[in-house]
């Protein structure tokens, strides 16, 4: 199943999938979400094992859980978060098999198949502007591209400030109160930061160009700030993973 959920994403509405409502993550929960959401971004199909490639994504997580005990716990806590479930009831979500040996998971009294999880995973990724591995690009090439990007950032010496400072910057520039920013969805915060950056640079470059003293060889610098941006969001542009790794608790009641 594949559906266009753009309306829900645009207006920060919970996406309705079967009996579920999947809510966009807000900034106040973003640290926890970033830590948990890594389990949705695993490069399963690059594992050189036909058995693993043929698995559903949920079956792959169960397979990993045999060696990494916190995998399914992270998944359950993530689902509690995005489904806006009562954290006081720790038995709402269960993962197991039916009488035919097929992997299923229960949310309340409703039963879902591994294929349902594929759609739920897709929604969470799109809804919160995560970037899943591009399986159309060979893994070795992706790794080389990522390494090149990390090297470029290291050489430039431009280290992104913390999320707290980004929220403060957005508040200073736009006049939005910090309390309101805390309640923004991560999707809108990321998009606002991106457009703010484009607007600032557009104003600077256009002013320099119109002064007559500067000529840009690269005309792309003068693109309007509302020009479509084809670059996908990279979580490292938002916040280093190490910054959240030790700041979350896997308990559903934290």
GROMACS elastic network, one bead per residue, 0.5 to 0.9 nm:
[ bonds ]
;  ai    aj funct       b0    kb
    1   115     6  0.82430   500
    1   116     6  0.82427   500
    1   118     6  0.88654   500
    1   119     6  0.68878   500
    2   119     6  0.70292   500
    2   122     6  0.89219   500
    3   119     6  0.88253   500
    4     7     6  0.80569   500
    5     8     6  0.55228   500
    5     9     6  0.63552   500
    5    10     6  0.87345   500
    5    15     6  0.70486   500
    5   123     6  0.78902   500
    5   126     6  0.88544   500
    5   127     6  0.84997   500
    6    10     6  0.59117   500
    6    11     6  0.86459   500
    6   127     6  0.86692   500
    7    10     6  0.51799   500
    7    11     6  0.64106   500
    7    12     6  0.83949   500
    7    13     6  0.80165   500
    8    11     6  0.55184   500
    8    12     6  0.57609   500
    8    14     6  0.63854   500
    8    15     6  0.58577   500
    8    16     6  0.87687   500
    8   127     6  0.83900   500
    9    12     6  0.51174   500
    9    13     6  0.64472   500
    9    14     6  0.80154   500
    9    15     6  0.78076   500
    9    24     6  0.80028   500
    9   126     6  0.80684   500
    9   127     6  0.56768   500
    9   128     6  0.85179   500
    9   187     6  0.82481   500
   10    13     6  0.77613   500
   10   188     6  0.87059   500
   12    15     6  0.87444   500
   12    23     6  0.79772   500
   12    24     6  0.64457   500
   12   127     6  0.83794   500
   12   185     6  0.71355   500
   12   187     6  0.82883   500
   12   188     6  0.82326   500
   13    16     6  0.89720   500
   13    22     6  0.86986   500
   13    23     6  0.69919   500
   13    24     6  0.74093   500
   14    21     6  0.55353   500
   14    22     6  0.50630   500
   14    24     6  0.64439   500
   14    83     6  0.87829   500
   15    20     6  0.80356   500
   15    21     6  0.54849   500
   15    22     6  0.50152   500
   15    23     6  0.65549   500
   15    24     6  0.83682   500
   15   123     6  0.77326   500
   15   127     6  0.85827   500
   16    19     6  0.71919   500
   16    20     6  0.57425   500
   16    22     6  0.64142   500
   16    23     6  0.89920   500
   17    20     6  0.51633   500
   17    21     6  0.63014   500
   17    22     6  0.74635   500
   17   116     6  0.89296   500
   17   119     6  0.85045   500
   17   120     6  0.76995   500
   18    21     6  0.82501   500
   19   110     6  0.77858   500
   20    83     6  0.72267   500
   20   107     6  0.87915   500
   21    82     6  0.83581   500
   21    83     6  0.59882   500
   21    84     6  0.82066   500
   22    79     6  0.86874   500
   22    82     6  0.55116   500
   22    84     6  0.77123   500
   22   120     6  0.80011   500
   22   123     6  0.78931   500
   22   124     6  0.75452   500
   23    26     6  0.89846   500
   23    81     6  0.82136   500
   23    82     6  0.50349   500
   23    83     6  0.58960   500
   23    84     6  0.68531   500
   23   124     6  0.84090   500
   23   127     6  0.84011   500
   24    82     6  0.65741   500
   24   124     6  0.76200   500
   24   127     6  0.61067   500
   24   128     6  0.63396   500
   24   185     6  0.61658   500
   24   186     6  0.75053   500
   24   187     6  0.76692   500
   25    28     6  0.83489   500
   25    29     6  0.65370   500
   25    30     6  0.67351   500
   25    33     6  0.73747   500
   25    81     6  0.78377   500
   25    82     6  0.65500   500
   25   124     6  0.89805   500
   25   127     6  0.84056   500
   25   128     6  0.67509   500
   25   184     6  0.85628   500
   25   185     6  0.54967   500
   25   186     6  0.58873   500
   25   187     6  0.78680   500
   26    29     6  0.55655   500
   26    30     6  0.63136   500
   26   181     6  0.89821   500
   26   182     6  0.70172   500
   26   183     6  0.56631   500
   26   184     6  0.55268   500
   26   186     6  0.52918   500
   26   187     6  0.82582   500
   26   189     6  0.89187   500
   27    31     6  0.80117   500
   27   181     6  0.72371   500
   27   182     6  0.51218   500
   27   183     6  0.60747   500
   27   184     6  0.59113   500
   27   185     6  0.57655   500
   27   186     6  0.52294   500
   27   187     6  0.89461   500
   27   189     6  0.76496   500
   28    31     6  0.76916   500
   28    32     6  0.88802   500
   28   181     6  0.86980   500
   28   182     6  0.51921   500
   28   183     6  0.65946   500
   28   184     6  0.83500   500
   28   185     6  0.87764   500
   28   186     6  0.88716   500
   29    32     6  0.56329   500
   29    33     6  0.61916   500
   29    34     6  0.88052   500
   29    81     6  0.84872   500
   29   182     6  0.87561   500
   29   186     6  0.88235   500
   30    34     6  0.60244   500
   30    35     6  0.85825   500
   30   185     6  0.88846   500
   30   186     6  0.68822   500
   31    34     6  0.53632   500
   31    35     6  0.64714   500
   31    36     6  0.87944   500
   31   243     6  0.83383   500
   31   244     6  0.54753   500
   31   245     6  0.84246   500
   31   247     6  0.73554   500
   31   248     6  0.71922   500
   32    35     6  0.53356   500
   32    36     6  0.62535   500
   32    37     6  0.85233   500
   32    78     6  0.85720   500
   32   244     6  0.72055   500
   32   245     6  0.86706   500
   32   247     6  0.75803   500
   32   248     6  0.54853   500
   32   249     6  0.78072   500
   32   250     6  0.87107   500
   33    36     6  0.51254   500
   33    37     6  0.57309   500
   33    38     6  0.87472   500
   33    78     6  0.69503   500
   33    81     6  0.79206   500
   33    82     6  0.88433   500
   34    37     6  0.52775   500
   34    38     6  0.68130   500
   34   235     6  0.83086   500
   34   241     6  0.75879   500
   34   244     6  0.72376   500
   34   245     6  0.86598   500
   35    38     6  0.61522   500
   35    39     6  0.86952   500
   35    74     6  0.86753   500
   35   241     6  0.73863   500
   35   244     6  0.62220   500
   35   245     6  0.60192   500
   35   246     6  0.89362   500
   35   247     6  0.87828   500
   35   248     6  0.74009   500
   36    39     6  0.64991   500
   36    40     6  0.83286   500
   36    74     6  0.56035   500
   36    75     6  0.70855   500
   36    77     6  0.76599   500
   36    78     6  0.59330   500
   36   248     6  0.89058   500
   36   250     6  0.84567   500
   37    40     6  0.54182   500
   37    41     6  0.71195   500
   37    74     6  0.82011   500
   37    75     6  0.80761   500
   37    78     6  0.70398   500
   37   124     6  0.87855   500
   37   125     6  0.84766   500
   37   130     6  0.85352   500
   38    41     6  0.53002   500
   38    42     6  0.69559   500
   39    42     6  0.59617   500
   39    61     6  0.78245   500
   39    71     6  0.71585   500
   39    74     6  0.75750   500
   39    75     6  0.70966   500
   40    57     6  0.86690   500
   40    75     6  0.85205   500
   40   121     6  0.65395   500
   40   122     6  0.87731   500
   40   124     6  0.86366   500
   40   125     6  0.76504   500
   40   132     6  0.76516   500
   41    44     6  0.86759   500
   41   125     6  0.84743   500
   41   130     6  0.82909   500
   41   131     6  0.73460   500
   41   132     6  0.50658   500
   41   133     6  0.66274   500
   42    45     6  0.87729   500
   42   132     6  0.76993   500
   42   133     6  0.74456   500
   43    46     6  0.57450   500
   43    47     6  0.73656   500
   43   132     6  0.81169   500
   43   133     6  0.61116   500
   43   134     6  0.88605   500
   43   135     6  0.81735   500
   43   139     6  0.85311   500
   44    47     6  0.57832   500
   44    52     6  0.71939   500
   44    53     6  0.65372   500
   44    55     6  0.88670   500
   44    57     6  0.75100   500
   44    60     6  0.74298   500
   45    48     6  0.78284   500
   45    49     6  0.85375   500
   45    50     6  0.88113   500
   45    52     6  0.73918   500
   45    54     6  0.83587   500
   45   135     6  0.74954   500
   46    49     6  0.83996   500
   46    53     6  0.76752   500
   46   135     6  0.79869   500
   46   138     6  0.82043   500
   46   139     6  0.64675   500
   47    50     6  0.81475   500
   47    52     6  0.70082   500
   47    53     6  0.69655   500
   48    52     6  0.80722   500
   48    53     6  0.79027   500
   49    52     6  0.54340   500
   49    53     6  0.63175   500
   49    54     6  0.87534   500
   50    53     6  0.50310   500
   50    54     6  0.61145   500
   50    55     6  0.87027   500
   51    54     6  0.53103   500
   51    55     6  0.65062   500
   52    55     6  0.51395   500
   52    56     6  0.83594   500
   52    59     6  0.87591   500
   52    60     6  0.67542   500
   52    63     6  0.87428   500
   53    56     6  0.80380   500
   53    60     6  0.87182   500
   55    58     6  0.79636   500
   55    59     6  0.58465   500
   55    60     6  0.60420   500
   56    59     6  0.51606   500
   56    60     6  0.62632   500
   56    61     6  0.88421   500
   56   114     6  0.64071   500
   56   115     6  0.73185   500
   56   117     6  0.89243   500
   56   118     6  0.78212   500
   57    61     6  0.64228   500
   57    62     6  0.88028   500
   57   114     6  0.74362   500
   57   115     6  0.85410   500
   57   117     6  0.77880   500
   57   118     6  0.67328   500
   58    61     6  0.51112   500
   58    62     6  0.63796   500
   58    63     6  0.86200   500
   58   103     6  0.78356   500
   58   104     6  0.88263   500
   58   114     6  0.57810   500
   58   115     6  0.84118   500
   58   117     6  0.67056   500
   58   118     6  0.76566   500
   59    62     6  0.50225   500
   59    63     6  0.61161   500
   59    64     6  0.86605   500
   59   103     6  0.68715   500
   59   114     6  0.73457   500
   60    64     6  0.62009   500
   60    65     6  0.85531   500
   61    64     6  0.50257   500
   61    65     6  0.60953   500
   61    66     6  0.89872   500
   61    71     6  0.67234   500
   61    72     6  0.69894   500
   61    75     6  0.87247   500
   62    66     6  0.69103   500
   62    71     6  0.78263   500
   62    72     6  0.69805   500
   62    95     6  0.89394   500
   63    66     6  0.57235   500
   63    67     6  0.79516   500
   64    67     6  0.57484   500
   64    68     6  0.58898   500
   64    69     6  0.80839   500
   64    71     6  0.70411   500
   64    72     6  0.88257   500
   65    69     6  0.50223   500
   65    70     6  0.68783   500
   65    71     6  0.53458   500
   65    72     6  0.63390   500
   66    69     6  0.64458   500
   66    71     6  0.89859   500
   68    71     6  0.59418   500
   68    72     6  0.87746   500
   69    72     6  0.71818   500
   69    73     6  0.77214   500
   70    73     6  0.50514   500
   70    74     6  0.60015   500
   70    75     6  0.85869   500
   70   250     6  0.84629   500
   71    74     6  0.52591   500
   71    75     6  0.63570   500
   71    76     6  0.88276   500
   72    76     6  0.61276   500
   72    77     6  0.85711   500
   72    95     6  0.84103   500
   73    76     6  0.51296   500
   73    77     6  0.61687   500
   73    78     6  0.84683   500
   73   250     6  0.70012   500
   73   251     6  0.84150   500
   74    77     6  0.51966   500
   74    78     6  0.60186   500
   74    79     6  0.86028   500
   74   250     6  0.63958   500
   74   251     6  0.89897   500
   75    78     6  0.50738   500
   75    79     6  0.62196   500
   75    80     6  0.86849   500
   76    79     6  0.51184   500
   76    80     6  0.62496   500
   76    81     6  0.86846   500
   76    93     6  0.66735   500
   76    94     6  0.80883   500
   76    95     6  0.88505   500
   76   252     6  0.82742   500
   77    80     6  0.50368   500
   77    81     6  0.62975   500
   77    82     6  0.88998   500
   77   250     6  0.64967   500
   77   251     6  0.70762   500
   77   252     6  0.55268   500
   78    81     6  0.50677   500
   78    82     6  0.63241   500
   78    83     6  0.84211   500
   78   252     6  0.87860   500
   79    82     6  0.52897   500
   79    83     6  0.57004   500
   79    84     6  0.80413   500
   79    85     6  0.81107   500
   79    93     6  0.82510   500
   80    83     6  0.53871   500
   80    84     6  0.58274   500
   80    85     6  0.50769   500
   80    86     6  0.75294   500
   80    87     6  0.70070   500
   80    92     6  0.86774   500
   80    93     6  0.81557   500
   80   252     6  0.71054   500
   81    84     6  0.52901   500
   81    85     6  0.68115   500
   81    87     6  0.86137   500
   81   252     6  0.83108   500
   82    85     6  0.79721   500
   82   124     6  0.77935   500
   84    87     6  0.84285   500
   85    88     6  0.87209   500
   85    89     6  0.82449   500
   85    92     6  0.81619   500
   86    89     6  0.58083   500
   86    90     6  0.81832   500
   86    92     6  0.84984   500
   86   252     6  0.89744   500
   86   253     6  0.88809   500
   87    90     6  0.64340   500
   87   252     6  0.54684   500
   87   253     6  0.51662   500
   87   254     6  0.83098   500
   88   252     6  0.77565   500
   88   253     6  0.63342   500
   89    92     6  0.61889   500
   89   252     6  0.87762   500
   89   253     6  0.88807   500
   90    93     6  0.74478   500
   90   252     6  0.70336   500
   90   253     6  0.83405   500
   91    94     6  0.69548   500
   91   107     6  0.88241   500
   91   108     6  0.80820   500
   92   106     6  0.75250   500
   92   107     6  0.55031   500
   92   109     6  0.82788   500
   93   105     6  0.71285   500
   93   106     6  0.54751   500
   93   108     6  0.64559   500
   94   104     6  0.85963   500
   94   105     6  0.55413   500
   94   106     6  0.50696   500
   94   107     6  0.67477   500
   94   108     6  0.85214   500
   95   103     6  0.76300   500
   95   104     6  0.61107   500
   95   106     6  0.63441   500
   95   107     6  0.89895   500
   96   101     6  0.88815   500
   96   102     6  0.83531   500
   96   103     6  0.58050   500
   96   104     6  0.55373   500
   96   105     6  0.60090   500
   96   106     6  0.82633   500
   97   100     6  0.75647   500
   97   101     6  0.52843   500
   97   102     6  0.52046   500
   97   104     6  0.52816   500
   97   105     6  0.77297   500
   98   101     6  0.53184   500
   98   102     6  0.55131   500
   98   103     6  0.65845   500
   98   104     6  0.65020   500
   99   102     6  0.74932   500
  100   103     6  0.89331   500
  101   104     6  0.89797   500
  102   113     6  0.79201   500
  102   114     6  0.82082   500
  103   112     6  0.89155   500
  103   113     6  0.65021   500
  103   114     6  0.60641   500
  104   111     6  0.67590   500
  104   112     6  0.56157   500
  104   114     6  0.59623   500
  105   110     6  0.84600   500
  105   111     6  0.59450   500
  105   112     6  0.53766   500
  105   113     6  0.65469   500
  105   114     6  0.77068   500
  105   117     6  0.86336   500
  106   109     6  0.64779   500
  106   110     6  0.55959   500
  106   112     6  0.61827   500
  106   113     6  0.89189   500
  107   110     6  0.54267   500
  107   111     6  0.66435   500
  107   112     6  0.78732   500
  108   111     6  0.82101   500
  112   115     6  0.80165   500
  112   116     6  0.59299   500
  112   117     6  0.75152   500
  113   116     6  0.52342   500
  113   117     6  0.68084   500
  114   117     6  0.51389   500
  114   118     6  0.66756   500
  115   118     6  0.51224   500
  115   119     6  0.68166   500
  115   120     6  0.88850   500
  116   119     6  0.52962   500
  116   120     6  0.62784   500
  116   121     6  0.86075   500
  117   121     6  0.58838   500
  117   122     6  0.83958   500
  118   121     6  0.51788   500
  118   122     6  0.62240   500
  118   123     6  0.87439   500
  119   122     6  0.50037   500
  119   123     6  0.62228   500
  119   124     6  0.87222   500
  120   123     6  0.51076   500
  120   124     6  0.62715   500
  120   125     6  0.86745   500
  121   124     6  0.52225   500
  121   125     6  0.62116   500
  121   126     6  0.86636   500
  122   125     6  0.52462   500
  122   126     6  0.61789   500
  122   127     6  0.83516   500
  123   126     6  0.52562   500
  123   127     6  0.56915   500
  123   128     6  0.83973   500
  124   127     6  0.51413   500
  124   128     6  0.61199   500
  124   129     6  0.83219   500
  124   130     6  0.80774   500
  125   128     6  0.56004   500
  125   129     6  0.59103   500
  125   131     6  0.68692   500
  125   132     6  0.72937   500
  126   129     6  0.51160   500
  126   130     6  0.63726   500
  126   131     6  0.80982   500
  127   130     6  0.79503   500
  127   187     6  0.69405   500
  128   185     6  0.80222   500
  128   186     6  0.62284   500
  128   187     6  0.50762   500
  128   188     6  0.88265   500
  129   186     6  0.81026   500
  129   187     6  0.60154   500
  129   190     6  0.81431   500
  129   232     6  0.82468   500
  129   233     6  0.64570   500
  129   234     6  0.86815   500
  129   235     6  0.88180   500
  130   232     6  0.86204   500
  130   233     6  0.67194   500
  130   234     6  0.73175   500
  130   235     6  0.70556   500
  131   134     6  0.83157   500
  131   232     6  0.70655   500
  131   233     6  0.64986   500
  131   234     6  0.65357   500
  131   235     6  0.77539   500
  132   135     6  0.86852   500
  133   136     6  0.88002   500
  133   137     6  0.86095   500
  133   139     6  0.86627   500
  133   142     6  0.84595   500
  134   137     6  0.57982   500
  134   138     6  0.83480   500
  134   139     6  0.85458   500
  134   142     6  0.80997   500
  135   138     6  0.68522   500
  135   139     6  0.76447   500
  136   139     6  0.89555   500
  137   140     6  0.84632   500
  137   141     6  0.67441   500
  137   142     6  0.64489   500
  138   141     6  0.53577   500
  138   142     6  0.62999   500
  138   143     6  0.87548   500
  139   143     6  0.60820   500
  139   144     6  0.85502   500
  140   143     6  0.51339   500
  140   144     6  0.62336   500
  140   145     6  0.86532   500
  141   144     6  0.50443   500
  141   145     6  0.61261   500
  141   146     6  0.85769   500
  142   145     6  0.50442   500
  142   146     6  0.61099   500
  142   147     6  0.85241   500
  143   146     6  0.50872   500
  143   147     6  0.60793   500
  143   148     6  0.85263   500
  144   147     6  0.50493   500
  144   148     6  0.60906   500
  144   149     6  0.86142   500
  145   148     6  0.50432   500
  145   149     6  0.62077   500
  145   150     6  0.86751   500
  146   149     6  0.50915   500
  146   150     6  0.62099   500
  146   151     6  0.85831   500
  147   150     6  0.51283   500
  147   151     6  0.61459   500
  147   152     6  0.86053   500
  148   151     6  0.50548   500
  148   152     6  0.61362   500
  148   153     6  0.86882   500
  149   152     6  0.50335   500
  149   153     6  0.62890   500
  149   154     6  0.86108   500
  150   153     6  0.51924   500
  150   154     6  0.61529   500
  150   155     6  0.86481   500
  151   155     6  0.60774   500
  151   156     6  0.85157   500
  152   155     6  0.52304   500
  152   156     6  0.61351   500
  152   157     6  0.87044   500
  153   156     6  0.51467   500
  153   157     6  0.63278   500
  153   158     6  0.62746   500
  153   159     6  0.74241   500
  154   157     6  0.53100   500
  154   158     6  0.71955   500
  154   159     6  0.79064   500
  155   158     6  0.81275   500
  156   159     6  0.84987   500
  160   163     6  0.88651   500
  160   166     6  0.88822   500
  160   236     6  0.85396   500
  160   237     6  0.68056   500
  160   238     6  0.74329   500
  160   239     6  0.73202   500
  160   240     6  0.83428   500
  161   164     6  0.80698   500
  161   165     6  0.60632   500
  161   166     6  0.66348   500
  161   238     6  0.85655   500
  161   239     6  0.78351   500
  162   165     6  0.52389   500
  162   166     6  0.62987   500
  162   167     6  0.87345   500
  162   238     6  0.81062   500
  162   239     6  0.64209   500
  162   240     6  0.83271   500
  162   243     6  0.83876   500
  163   167     6  0.61364   500
  163   168     6  0.85475   500
  163   238     6  0.70638   500
  163   239     6  0.63587   500
  164   167     6  0.51954   500
  164   168     6  0.62960   500
  164   169     6  0.86623   500
  165   169     6  0.60326   500
  165   170     6  0.85795   500
  166   170     6  0.61991   500
  166   171     6  0.85714   500
  166   193     6  0.79184   500
  166   238     6  0.87107   500
  167   170     6  0.51495   500
  167   171     6  0.61966   500
  167   172     6  0.86756   500
  167   178     6  0.70368   500
  167   181     6  0.68143   500
  167   182     6  0.81414   500
  167   189     6  0.83770   500
  167   193     6  0.88600   500
  168   171     6  0.50269   500
  168   172     6  0.61570   500
  168   173     6  0.86349   500
  168   178     6  0.70046   500
  168   181     6  0.89936   500
  169   172     6  0.51065   500
  169   173     6  0.61239   500
  169   174     6  0.84670   500
  169   193     6  0.89674   500
  170   173     6  0.52310   500
  170   174     6  0.58822   500
  170   175     6  0.76818   500
  170   176     6  0.73588   500
  170   178     6  0.86739   500
  170   181     6  0.83189   500
  170   189     6  0.87285   500
  170   192     6  0.80406   500
  170   193     6  0.69015   500
  170   196     6  0.79949   500
  171   174     6  0.54190   500
  171   175     6  0.50764   500
  171   177     6  0.58730   500
  171   178     6  0.61248   500
  171   181     6  0.75960   500
  172   175     6  0.55311   500
  172   176     6  0.75189   500
  172   177     6  0.86595   500
  173   176     6  0.81566   500
  173   196     6  0.82611   500
  174   177     6  0.87950   500
  174   196     6  0.87769   500
  175   178     6  0.89757   500
  176   179     6  0.83938   500
  176   180     6  0.66505   500
  176   181     6  0.69685   500
  177   180     6  0.53121   500
  177   181     6  0.64977   500
  177   182     6  0.89121   500
  178   182     6  0.62244   500
  178   183     6  0.87986   500
  179   182     6  0.52529   500
  179   183     6  0.67902   500
  180   183     6  0.52715   500
  180   184     6  0.64794   500
  181   184     6  0.50010   500
  181   185     6  0.84001   500
  181   189     6  0.75615   500
  182   185     6  0.82052   500
  183   186     6  0.88729   500
  184   187     6  0.80648   500
  184   188     6  0.64168   500
  184   189     6  0.62637   500
  185   188     6  0.53874   500
  185   189     6  0.62901   500
  185   190     6  0.86725   500
  186   189     6  0.50226   500
  186   190     6  0.60354   500
  186   191     6  0.85124   500
  187   190     6  0.53426   500
  187   191     6  0.62625   500
  187   192     6  0.86031   500
  188   191     6  0.50608   500
  188   192     6  0.59103   500
  188   193     6  0.84649   500
  189   192     6  0.50941   500
  189   193     6  0.61002   500
  189   194     6  0.85462   500
  190   193     6  0.52396   500
  190   194     6  0.62061   500
  190   195     6  0.87300   500
  190   233     6  0.82931   500
  190   238     6  0.76951   500
  191   194     6  0.50694   500
  191   195     6  0.61697   500
  191   196     6  0.84639   500
  192   195     6  0.52039   500
  192   196     6  0.59363   500
  192   197     6  0.85035   500
  193   196     6  0.50962   500
  193   197     6  0.61817   500
  193   198     6  0.86742   500
  194   197     6  0.52410   500
  194   198     6  0.63243   500
  194   199     6  0.87234   500
  195   199     6  0.60249   500
  195   200     6  0.85568   500
  195   225     6  0.69235   500
  195   226     6  0.75201   500
  196   199     6  0.51142   500
  196   200     6  0.61918   500
  196   201     6  0.86539   500
  196   225     6  0.86393   500
  197   200     6  0.52926   500
  197   201     6  0.62866   500
  197   202     6  0.85099   500
  197   225     6  0.86660   500
  198   201     6  0.52755   500
  198   202     6  0.59285   500
  198   203     6  0.86036   500
  198   224     6  0.82523   500
  198   225     6  0.50766   500
  198   226     6  0.79365   500
  199   203     6  0.61563   500
  199   204     6  0.86202   500
  199   224     6  0.81615   500
  199   225     6  0.51245   500
  199   226     6  0.80820   500
  200   203     6  0.53371   500
  200   204     6  0.63509   500
  200   205     6  0.87271   500
  200   225     6  0.84795   500
  201   204     6  0.50630   500
  201   205     6  0.59976   500
  201   206     6  0.83736   500
  201   221     6  0.82789   500
  201   222     6  0.88355   500
  201   225     6  0.81199   500
  202   205     6  0.52150   500
  202   206     6  0.58760   500
  202   207     6  0.83284   500
  202   221     6  0.75693   500
  202   222     6  0.64599   500
  202   223     6  0.73067   500
  202   224     6  0.65731   500
  202   225     6  0.58906   500
  203   206     6  0.52915   500
  203   207     6  0.59983   500
  203   208     6  0.85113   500
  203   225     6  0.86972   500
  204   207     6  0.52887   500
  204   208     6  0.62057   500
  204   209     6  0.86364   500
  205   208     6  0.50840   500
  205   209     6  0.60363   500
  205   210     6  0.85869   500
  205   216     6  0.87356   500
  205   221     6  0.69240   500
  205   222     6  0.63269   500
  206   210     6  0.60289   500
  206   211     6  0.84853   500
  206   221     6  0.88856   500
  206   222     6  0.65016   500
  207   210     6  0.52752   500
  207   211     6  0.61841   500
  208   211     6  0.52682   500
  208   212     6  0.72774   500
  208   213     6  0.70766   500
  208   214     6  0.58460   500
  208   215     6  0.81884   500
  209   212     6  0.59176   500
  209   213     6  0.71301   500
  209   214     6  0.54297   500
  209   215     6  0.61451   500
  209   216     6  0.74295   500
  209   222     6  0.84283   500
  210   213     6  0.79971   500
  210   214     6  0.80413   500
  211   214     6  0.70005   500
  212   215     6  0.74423   500
  215   218     6  0.89349   500
  216   219     6  0.58960   500
  216   220     6  0.87386   500
  216   221     6  0.74482   500
  216   222     6  0.81891   500
  217   220     6  0.88371   500
  217   221     6  0.89318   500
  218   221     6  0.61285   500
  218   222     6  0.82615   500
  219   222     6  0.55781   500
  219   223     6  0.73491   500
  220   223     6  0.53455   500
  221   224     6  0.87160   500
  222   225     6  0.85605   500
  223   226     6  0.82556   500
  223   227     6  0.65939   500
  224   227     6  0.53907   500
  225   228     6  0.84552   500
  226   229     6  0.83623   500
  229   232     6  0.80373   500
  231   234     6  0.87706   500
  233   236     6  0.86384   500
  233   237     6  0.74393   500
  233   238     6  0.83676   500
  234   237     6  0.54381   500
  234   238     6  0.70946   500
  235   238     6  0.50703   500
  235   239     6  0.61496   500
  235   240     6  0.74074   500
  235   241     6  0.79229   500
  236   239     6  0.52096   500
  236   240     6  0.51457   500
  236   241     6  0.70137   500
  237   240     6  0.75965   500
  239   242     6  0.84731   500
  239   243     6  0.70457   500
  239   244     6  0.82568   500
  240   243     6  0.55255   500
  240   244     6  0.75690   500
  241   244     6  0.56409   500
  241   245     6  0.62510   500
  242   245     6  0.51129   500
  242   246     6  0.74604   500
  243   246     6  0.72196   500
  243   247     6  0.75372   500
  244   247     6  0.51526   500
  244   248     6  0.68931   500
  245   248     6  0.68128   500
  246   249     6  0.83223   500
  248   251     6  0.89479   500
  248   254     6  0.84302   500
  249   252     6  0.80774   500
  249   253     6  0.89171   500
  249   254     6  0.63928   500
  250   253     6  0.85949   500
  250   254     6  0.76208   500
  251   254     6  0.56575   500
